[in-house]
């Protein structure tokens, strides 16, 4: 199943650690604070466990993460408004 991960983290260092973890776990960045990935239950548990570990090290500021399951049918009905997001080598996800 597809999972969309949204986060709102005020600490720049912690925000970068979350982004690095999500990339390392195979998710794809679609916006600056949004990743998406196709995860089975084991990989989902691994991602969530990694995020919970990072949360323990967050000492101040906002640390809010939403992991939202999305079916392929729902994803195909997405609406995109505005510019497409391009990261590093021009990969376009939306």
DSSP file (Angstrom, degrees, kcal/mol; ACC not computed):
  #  RESIDUE AA STRUCTURE BP1 BP2  ACC     N-H-->O    O-->H-N    N-H-->O    O-->H-N    TCO  KAPPA ALPHA  PHI   PSI    X-CA   Y-CA   Z-CA
    1    1 A X              0   0    0      0, 0.0    38,-2.5     0, 0.0     2,-0.2   0.000 360.0 360.0 360.0 147.6    0.0    0.0    0.0
    2    2 A X  E     -AB  38  70A   0     68,-1.1    68,-2.9    36,-0.2     2,-0.4  -0.560 360.0-164.5 -76.8 143.5    1.1    3.5   -0.6
    3    3 A X  E     -AB  37  69A   0     34,-2.5    34,-1.9    66,-0.2     2,-0.5  -0.999   8.1-154.5-129.3 134.1    1.8    5.7    2.4
    4    4 A X  E     -AB  36  68A   0     64,-2.9    64,-3.2    -2,-0.4     2,-0.6  -0.931  10.7-158.7-105.6 129.0    2.2    9.5    2.4
    5    5 A X  E     -AB  35  67A   0     30,-3.0    30,-2.4    -2,-0.5     2,-0.4  -0.941  10.7-177.7-112.7 119.1    4.3   10.9    5.2
    6    6 A X  E     -AB  34  66A   0     60,-2.8    60,-2.9    -2,-0.6     2,-0.4  -0.896   6.2-174.7-110.9 141.4    3.8   14.5    6.1
    7    7 A X  E     - B   0  65A   0     26,-1.9     2,-0.4    -2,-0.4    58,-0.2  -0.996  22.9-168.0-141.6 151.8    5.9   16.2    8.8
    8    8 A X  E     + B   0  64A   0     56,-3.0    56,-1.8    -2,-0.4     2,-0.4  -0.899  26.5 160.0-132.9 100.4    6.0   19.6   10.5
    9    9 A X  E     - B   0  63A   0     -2,-0.4    54,-0.2    54,-0.2     6,-0.1  -0.989  27.4-161.8-130.2 126.1    9.3   19.8   12.5
   10   10 A X        +     0   0    0     52,-1.9     2,-0.5    -2,-0.4    -1,-0.1   0.820  69.6  84.0 -81.5 -30.4   10.7   23.2   13.6
   11   11 A X     >  -     0   0    0     51,-0.5     4,-2.7    49,-0.2     5,-0.2  -0.624  68.0-151.2 -79.0 121.1   14.3   22.1   14.2
   12   12 A X  H  > S+     0   0    0     -2,-0.5     4,-2.3     1,-0.2     5,-0.2   0.902  94.5  49.3 -58.9 -44.1   16.3   22.1   10.9
   13   13 A X  H  > S+     0   0    0      1,-0.2     4,-1.9     2,-0.2    -1,-0.2   0.922 113.7  45.2 -62.7 -44.4   18.7   19.4   12.0
   14   14 A X  H  > S+     0   0    0      2,-0.2     4,-2.4     1,-0.2    -1,-0.2   0.898 110.7  54.2 -66.8 -39.5   15.9   17.1   13.1
   15   15 A X  H  X S+     0   0    0     -4,-2.7     4,-2.3     1,-0.2    -1,-0.2   0.902 108.8  49.1 -60.9 -40.7   13.9   17.8   10.0
   16   16 A X  H  X S+     0   0    0     -4,-2.3     4,-2.8     2,-0.2    -1,-0.2   0.879 108.7  53.3 -65.9 -37.2   16.9   16.8    7.9
   17   17 A X  H  X S+     0   0    0     -4,-1.9     4,-2.4     2,-0.2    -2,-0.2   0.908 109.3  48.6 -64.4 -40.7   17.3   13.6    9.9
   18   18 A X  H  X S+     0   0    0     -4,-2.4     4,-2.5     2,-0.2    -2,-0.2   0.936 112.6  47.9 -63.6 -45.9   13.7   12.7    9.3
   19   19 A X  H  X S+     0   0    0     -4,-2.3     4,-2.4     1,-0.2    -2,-0.2   0.917 112.1  49.8 -61.6 -42.9   14.1   13.4    5.5
   20   20 A X  H  X S+     0   0    0     -4,-2.8     4,-2.7     1,-0.2    -1,-0.2   0.908 110.7  49.8 -62.7 -41.6   17.3   11.3    5.4
   21   21 A X  H  X S+     0   0    0     -4,-2.4     4,-1.9     2,-0.2    -2,-0.2   0.932 110.8  48.9 -62.3 -45.3   15.6    8.4    7.2
   22   22 A X  H  <>S+     0   0    0     -4,-2.5     5,-2.6     2,-0.2    -2,-0.2   0.902 113.3  46.7 -64.0 -40.2   12.7    8.4    4.8
   23   23 A X  H ><5S+     0   0    0     -4,-2.4     3,-1.8     1,-0.2    -1,-0.2   0.930 111.2  52.3 -63.6 -45.0   14.9    8.5    1.8
   24   24 A X  H 3<5S+     0   0    0     -4,-2.7    -2,-0.2     1,-0.3    -1,-0.2   0.823 106.3  54.4 -61.4 -31.7   17.1    5.7    3.3
   25   25 A X  T 3<5S-     0   0    0     -4,-1.9    -1,-0.3    -5,-0.2    -2,-0.2   0.398 126.0-100.7 -86.0   3.6   13.9    3.6    3.8
   26   26 A X  T < 5S+     0   0    0     -3,-1.8    12,-0.2     1,-0.3    -3,-0.2   0.547  74.3 139.2  95.5   7.3   13.0    4.0    0.1
   27   27 A X      < -     0   0    0     -5,-2.6     2,-0.5    -6,-0.2    -1,-0.3  -0.503  46.5-129.3 -82.6 157.9   10.4    6.7    0.2
   28   28 A X  E     -C   36   0A   0      8,-3.3     8,-2.3    -2,-0.2     2,-0.3  -0.903  14.9-123.9-111.8 131.9   10.4    9.4   -2.5
   29   29 A X  E     +C   35   0A   0     -2,-0.5     6,-0.3     6,-0.2    64,-0.1  -0.570  31.8 169.4 -73.9 130.5   10.2   13.1   -1.7
   30   30 A X  E    S+     0   0A   0      4,-2.9     2,-0.3     1,-0.4    55,-0.2   0.601  71.8   3.4-114.2 -22.1    7.2   14.8   -3.4
   31   31 A X  E >  S-C   34   0A   0      3,-1.8     3,-1.5    53,-0.1    -1,-0.4  -0.910  93.6 -84.6-149.2 175.2    7.4   18.1   -1.6
   32   32 A X  T 3  S+     0   0    0     -2,-0.3   -13,-0.0     1,-0.3    -3,-0.0   0.855 128.4  20.0 -56.9 -36.9    9.8   19.6    1.0
   33   33 A X  T 3  S+     0   0    0     -4,-0.0   -26,-1.9    -3,-0.0     2,-0.4  -0.014 113.0  83.6-121.6  30.1    8.0   18.0    3.9
   34   34 A X  E <   +AC   6  31A   0     -3,-1.5    -4,-2.9   -28,-0.2    -3,-1.8  -0.992  48.0 176.6-138.5 128.9    6.1   15.2    2.2
   35   35 A X  E     -AC   5  29A   0    -30,-2.4   -30,-3.0    -2,-0.4     2,-0.3  -0.888   8.7-162.1-124.6 158.1    7.3   11.7    1.1
   36   36 A X  E     +AC   4  28A   0     -8,-2.3    -8,-3.3    -2,-0.3     2,-0.3  -0.993  15.7 160.3-139.1 147.0    5.5    8.8   -0.5
   37   37 A X  E     -A    3   0A   0    -34,-1.9   -34,-2.5    -2,-0.3     2,-0.8  -0.984  42.1-115.2-163.6 154.2    6.3    5.2   -0.7
   38   38 A X  E     +A    2   0A   0     -2,-0.3     2,-0.4   -12,-0.2   -36,-0.2  -0.842  46.6 177.8 -92.6 110.7    4.9    1.7   -1.3
   39   39 A X        -     0   0    0    -38,-2.5     2,-0.1    -2,-0.8    -2,-0.1  -0.942  24.1-149.4-123.3 133.5    5.4   -0.1    2.0
   40   40 A X     >  -     0   0    0     -2,-0.4     4,-2.6     1,-0.1     5,-0.2  -0.377  46.7 -90.9 -83.6 178.4    4.5   -3.6    3.1
   41   41 A X  H  > S+     0   0    0      1,-0.2     4,-2.4     2,-0.2     5,-0.2   0.874 126.4  50.1 -63.5 -37.2    3.7   -4.1    6.8
   42   42 A X  H  > S+     0   0    0      2,-0.2     4,-2.0     1,-0.2    -1,-0.2   0.931 113.3  45.1 -66.7 -44.6    7.3   -4.9    7.7
   43   43 A X  H  > S+     0   0    0      2,-0.2     4,-2.4     1,-0.2    -2,-0.2   0.875 111.5  53.7 -67.5 -36.2    8.7   -1.9    6.0
   44   44 A X  H  X S+     0   0    0     -4,-2.6     4,-2.8     2,-0.2     5,-0.2   0.940 108.8  48.6 -61.6 -46.5    6.0    0.3    7.5
   45   45 A X  H  X S+     0   0    0     -4,-2.4     4,-2.5     1,-0.2    -2,-0.2   0.887 111.0  51.6 -60.5 -38.1    6.9   -0.9   11.0
   46   46 A X  H  X S+     0   0    0     -4,-2.0     4,-2.2     2,-0.2    -1,-0.2   0.918 111.4  46.2 -64.8 -44.2   10.6   -0.2   10.2
   47   47 A X  H  X S+     0   0    0     -4,-2.4     4,-2.3     2,-0.2    -2,-0.2   0.941 114.3  47.4 -63.5 -47.6    9.8    3.4    9.1
   48   48 A X  H  X S+     0   0    0     -4,-2.8     4,-2.5     1,-0.2    -2,-0.2   0.906 111.1  51.6 -63.1 -41.4    7.6    4.1   12.0
   49   49 A X  H  X S+     0   0    0     -4,-2.5     4,-2.1    -5,-0.2    -1,-0.2   0.919 110.0  49.6 -61.5 -42.7   10.1    2.7   14.5
   50   50 A X  H  X S+     0   0    0     -4,-2.2     4,-2.0     1,-0.2    -1,-0.2   0.897 111.1  48.8 -63.0 -40.4   12.8    4.9   13.0
   51   51 A X  H  X S+     0   0    0     -4,-2.3     4,-2.2     1,-0.2    -1,-0.2   0.884 109.4  52.5 -67.4 -37.9   10.7    8.0   13.2
   52   52 A X  H  X S+     0   0    0     -4,-2.5     4,-1.6     2,-0.2    -2,-0.2   0.882 107.3  52.7 -65.6 -37.0    9.8    7.2   16.9
   53   53 A X  H  X S+     0   0    0     -4,-2.1     4,-0.8     1,-0.2     3,-0.3   0.940 110.0  48.0 -62.4 -45.5   13.5    6.9   17.7
   54   54 A X  H >X S+     0   0    0     -4,-2.0     3,-1.0     1,-0.2     4,-0.6   0.893 105.9  58.7 -62.5 -38.1   14.1   10.3   16.2
   55   55 A X  H >< S+     0   0    0     -4,-2.2     3,-1.2     1,-0.3    -1,-0.2   0.875  98.6  59.4 -58.6 -36.7   11.2   11.7   18.1
   56   56 A X  H 3< S+     0   0    0     -4,-1.6    -1,-0.3    -3,-0.3    -2,-0.2   0.808 105.3  49.5 -62.3 -28.4   12.9   10.7   21.4
   57   57 A X  H << S+     0   0    0     -3,-1.0     2,-0.8    -4,-0.8    -1,-0.3   0.521  83.6 104.0 -89.5  -5.9   15.9   12.9   20.5
   58   58 A X    <<  +     0   0    0     -3,-1.2     3,-0.1    -4,-0.6     5,-0.1  -0.677  44.4 174.8 -78.7 113.8   13.7   15.9   19.7
   59   59 A X        +     0   0    0     -2,-0.8     2,-0.3     1,-0.2    -1,-0.2   0.741  57.7   8.6 -96.3 -25.7   14.2   18.1   22.7
   60   60 A X  S    S+     0   0    0      2,-0.1   -49,-0.2     0, 0.0    -1,-0.2  -0.986  95.2  33.2-152.6 162.1   12.4   21.3   21.8
   61   61 A X  S    S-     0   0    0     -2,-0.3     2,-0.2   -51,-0.1   -52,-0.0  -0.130  93.5 -34.5  82.8 177.4   10.1   22.7   19.2
   62   62 A X        +     0   0    0      2,-0.0   -52,-1.9     1,-0.0   -51,-0.5  -0.502  48.5 176.0 -77.9 137.3    7.4   21.1   17.1
   63   63 A X  E     +B    9   0A   0     -2,-0.2     2,-0.4   -54,-0.2   -54,-0.2  -0.810  16.9 155.4-140.9  95.6    7.7   17.4   16.0
   64   64 A X  E     +B    8   0A   0    -56,-1.8   -56,-3.0    -2,-0.3     2,-0.4  -0.986  12.5 176.2-131.6 124.8    4.6   16.3   14.2
   65   65 A X  E     -B    7   0A   0     -2,-0.4     2,-0.5   -58,-0.2   -58,-0.2  -0.992  10.6-164.8-131.5 134.9    4.5   13.5   11.7
   66   66 A X  E     -B    6   0A   0    -60,-2.9   -60,-2.8    -2,-0.4     2,-0.6  -0.982   1.8-165.7-119.6 125.3    1.4   12.0    9.9
   67   67 A X  E     -B    5   0A   0     -2,-0.5     2,-0.5   -62,-0.2   -62,-0.2  -0.948  15.8-172.7-111.3 112.9    1.7    8.6    8.1
   68   68 A X  E     -B    4   0A   0    -64,-3.2   -64,-2.9    -2,-0.6     2,-0.2  -0.917  18.3-137.4-115.8 119.9   -1.4    8.3    5.9
   69   69 A X  E     -B    3   0A   0     -2,-0.5     2,-0.4   -66,-0.2   -66,-0.2  -0.530  24.5-174.5 -72.9 141.0   -2.3    5.1    4.0
   70   70 A X  E     -B    2   0A   0    -68,-2.9   -68,-1.1    -2,-0.2     2,-0.1  -0.995  17.7-135.3-138.3 128.5   -3.5    5.8    0.4
   71   71 A X     >  -     0   0    0     -2,-0.4     4,-2.7   -70,-0.1     5,-0.2  -0.415  27.3-113.9 -77.2 160.0   -4.9    3.2   -2.0
   72   72 A X  H  > S+     0   0    0      1,-0.2     4,-2.3     2,-0.2     5,-0.2   0.893 118.6  54.3 -59.4 -39.1   -3.7    3.3   -5.7
   73   73 A X  H  > S+     0   0    0      1,-0.2     4,-0.6     2,-0.2    -1,-0.2   0.922 110.4  45.1 -62.4 -43.8   -7.3    4.3   -6.7
   74   74 A X  H >4 S+     0   0    0      1,-0.2     3,-1.0     2,-0.2    -1,-0.2   0.911 112.1  52.4 -65.5 -40.8   -7.3    7.2   -4.3
   75   75 A X  H >< S+     0   0    0     -4,-2.7     3,-1.7     1,-0.3    -2,-0.2   0.874 103.2  57.5 -63.5 -36.7   -3.8    8.3   -5.4
   76   76 A X  H 3< S+     0   0    0     -4,-2.3    -1,-0.3     1,-0.3    -2,-0.2   0.694 102.6  56.3 -68.9 -15.8   -4.8    8.2   -9.1
   77   77 A X  T << S+     0   0    0     -3,-1.0    -1,-0.3    -4,-0.6    -2,-0.2   0.299  80.6 132.8 -95.3   9.0   -7.6   10.8   -8.2
   78   78 A X    <   -     0   0    0     -3,-1.7     2,-0.5     1,-0.1    -3,-0.1  -0.177  48.8-141.6 -61.1 153.6   -5.1   13.3   -6.8
   79   79 A X        -     0   0    0      2,-0.0     2,-0.5     0, 0.0    -1,-0.1  -0.980  12.3-161.6-117.8 126.3   -5.3   16.9   -7.8
   80   80 A X        -     0   0    0     -2,-0.5     2,-0.4    14,-0.1     4,-0.1  -0.934   7.5-175.6-112.3 129.7   -2.1   18.8   -8.3
   81   81 A X        -     0   0    0     -2,-0.5     2,-0.2     2,-0.1    -2,-0.0  -0.987  50.4  -1.7-124.6 129.7   -2.1   22.6   -8.3
   82   82 A X  S    S-     0   0    0     -2,-0.4    -2,-0.0     2,-0.0     2,-0.0  -0.533 104.1  -2.1  96.1-161.0    0.9   24.7   -9.1
   83   83 A X        -     0   0    0     -2,-0.2     2,-0.2     1,-0.1    -2,-0.1  -0.291  68.0-115.6 -71.4 149.9    4.5   23.8   -9.8
   84   84 A X        -     0   0    0     -4,-0.1     2,-0.4     1,-0.1    -1,-0.1  -0.572  32.6-114.3 -78.9 148.5    5.8   20.3   -9.9
   85   85 A X        -     0   0    0    -55,-0.2     8,-0.7    -2,-0.2     2,-0.4  -0.707  31.9-171.9 -86.6 133.4    8.3   19.4   -7.3
   86   86 A X  E     -D   92   0B   0     -2,-0.4     2,-0.4     6,-0.1     6,-0.2  -0.992   1.2-167.6-126.9 130.0   11.8   18.6   -8.6
   87   87 A X  E >>  -D   91   0B   0      4,-1.1     4,-1.3    -2,-0.4     2,-0.6  -0.946  52.8 -45.5-121.2 140.1   14.5   17.2   -6.4
   88   88 A X  T 34 S+     0   0    0     -2,-0.4    -2,-0.0     1,-0.3     0, 0.0  -0.191 134.2  24.1  48.5 -91.5   18.2   16.9   -7.1
   89   89 A X  T 34 S-     0   0    0     -2,-0.6    -1,-0.3     1,-0.1    -3,-0.0   0.053 120.2 -89.8 -98.2  27.1   18.4   15.4  -10.6
   90   90 A X  T <4  +     0   0    0     -3,-0.6     2,-0.3     1,-0.2    -2,-0.2   0.660  64.4 166.5  83.5  15.6   15.0   16.5  -11.8
   91   91 A X  E  <  -D   87   0B   0     -4,-1.3    -4,-1.1     1,-0.0     2,-0.5  -0.503  19.8-158.7 -67.0 127.1   12.9   13.6  -10.7
   92   92 A X  E     +D   86   0B   0     -2,-0.3    -6,-0.1    -6,-0.2   -62,-0.1  -0.937  19.6 171.2-110.6 124.5    9.3   14.7  -10.9
   93   93 A X              0   0    0     -8,-0.7    -1,-0.2    -2,-0.5   -63,-0.1   0.844 360.0 360.0 -99.9 -43.5    6.8   12.7   -8.8
   94   94 A X              0   0    0     -9,-0.3    -1,-0.1   -64,-0.2   -14,-0.1   0.477 360.0 360.0 -87.2 360.0    3.6   14.6   -9.2
